[in-house]
């Protein structure tokens, strides 16, 4: 199922993929099991999920790299990527 994204003509999946808790190696949150995470993300894309949420703090910044790698294989698919950063106030 998809809904309109704001006032644009874009459609966003009502279910998104959150990259805050990707599979890790040896319970080390900074070491993402990249092959397994890529399988999960590709499964999501292949099944209609087009909204991905990541952020700098997720997995000490490594989540964004893995999501970026997954998007390289999502050629021809349309997606909406949400990311945020830490404030250095």
Secondary structure, DSSP 8 states (H G I E B T S, - for coil): -EEE-TTSS-EEESS-EE-SS--EETTEEEEE-HHHHHHHHHHHHHTT--EEE--TTGGGGHHHHHHHHHHHT-TT---EEE-------
